[in-house]
Amino acid sequence: RFLLLFTFLKKNKKKKIMVFFSSCNSVKYHAELLNYIDVPVMDIHGKQKQQKRTTTFFQFCKQKVGTLCCTDVAARGLDIPDVD
């Protein structure tokens, strides 16, 4: 599954993408791994402090392209414009 995600993100570098994971640990693991192998991603999950989540949210909203790895915390009522 990771290879599929990696390939998808590499092919869609010029798009604004959200990738949902089932747990906070999964978000942390994949975000760290992807950033380590030079696939820049941001992450939001429930174990982060509110300030960190808010900062990441607004950074992602302002970007024209990028990838956000997140749990369902980002699916509930957040309005993120122009996601492909």
C-alpha positions as semicolon CSV with decimal commas, in nm:
position;residue;x (nm);y (nm);z (nm)
1;R;0,000;0,000;0,000
2;F;0,282;0,241;0,075
3;L;0,427;0,198;-0,274
4;L;0,088;0,284;-0,423
5;L;0,062;0,598;-0,207
6;F;0,420;0,699;-0,288
7;T;0,362;0,656;-0,662
8;F;0,033;0,846;-0,649
9;L;0,188;1,141;-0,463
10;K;0,490;1,152;-0,697
11;K;0,260;1,163;-1,001
12;N;0,041;1,435;-0,849
13;K;0,305;1,676;-0,715
14;K;0,129;1,973;-0,874
15;K;-0,204;1,912;-0,700
16;K;-0,354;1,983;-0,360
17;I;-0,424;1,646;-0,196
18;M;-0,558;1,521;0,136
19;V;-0,476;1,165;0,244
20;F;-0,685;1,020;0,528
21;F;-0,549;0,759;0,768
22;S;-0,730;0,556;1,031
23;S;-0,511;0,648;1,330
24;C;-0,290;0,923;1,468
25;N;0,007;0,687;1,475
26;S;-0,043;0,601;1,110
27;V;-0,047;0,971;1,016
28;K;0,272;1,035;1,214
29;Y;0,449;0,732;1,068
30;H;0,360;0,804;0,704
31;A;0,425;1,178;0,729
32;E;0,771;1,122;0,880
33;L;0,855;0,854;0,623
34;L;0,735;1,058;0,324
35;N;0,919;1,371;0,439
36;Y;1,233;1,161;0,497
37;I;1,228;1,034;0,137
38;D;1,176;1,386;-0,002
39;V;0,801;1,378;-0,056
40;P;0,700;1,691;0,135
41;V;0,376;1,648;0,331
42;M;0,204;1,821;0,621
43;D;0,013;1,636;0,891
44;I;-0,282;1,694;1,122
45;H;-0,401;1,448;1,385
46;G;-0,572;1,445;1,721
47;K;-0,260;1,397;1,931
48;Q;-0,114;1,730;1,820
49;K;-0,167;2,042;2,025
50;Q;-0,447;2,266;1,899
51;Q;-0,200;2,542;1,806
52;K;0,000;2,305;1,582
53;R;-0,318;2,179;1,412
54;T;-0,440;2,535;1,354
55;T;-0,108;2,651;1,213
56;T;-0,084;2,351;0,979
57;F;-0,446;2,396;0,870
58;F;-0,396;2,760;0,769
59;Q;-0,065;2,684;0,595
60;F;-0,232;2,412;0,389
61;C;-0,529;2,634;0,306
62;K;-0,299;2,905;0,169
63;Q;-0,098;2,669;-0,051
64;K;-0,184;2,612;-0,416
65;V;-0,027;2,264;-0,413
66;G;0,068;2,024;-0,138
67;T;-0,024;1,710;0,052
68;L;-0,193;1,688;0,391
69;C;-0,188;1,359;0,580
70;C;-0,464;1,355;0,838
71;T;-0,709;1,158;1,048
72;D;-1,082;1,217;1,050
73;V;-1,018;1,524;1,270
74;A;-0,971;1,709;0,940
75;A;-1,287;1,561;0,786
76;R;-1,519;1,712;1,042
77;G;-1,626;2,059;0,941
78;L;-1,298;2,199;0,812
79;D;-1,339;2,396;0,491
80;I;-1,022;2,356;0,289
81;P;-1,049;2,529;-0,050
82;D;-0,935;2,394;-0,386
83;V;-0,847;2,037;-0,285
84;D;-0,809;1,821;-0,596
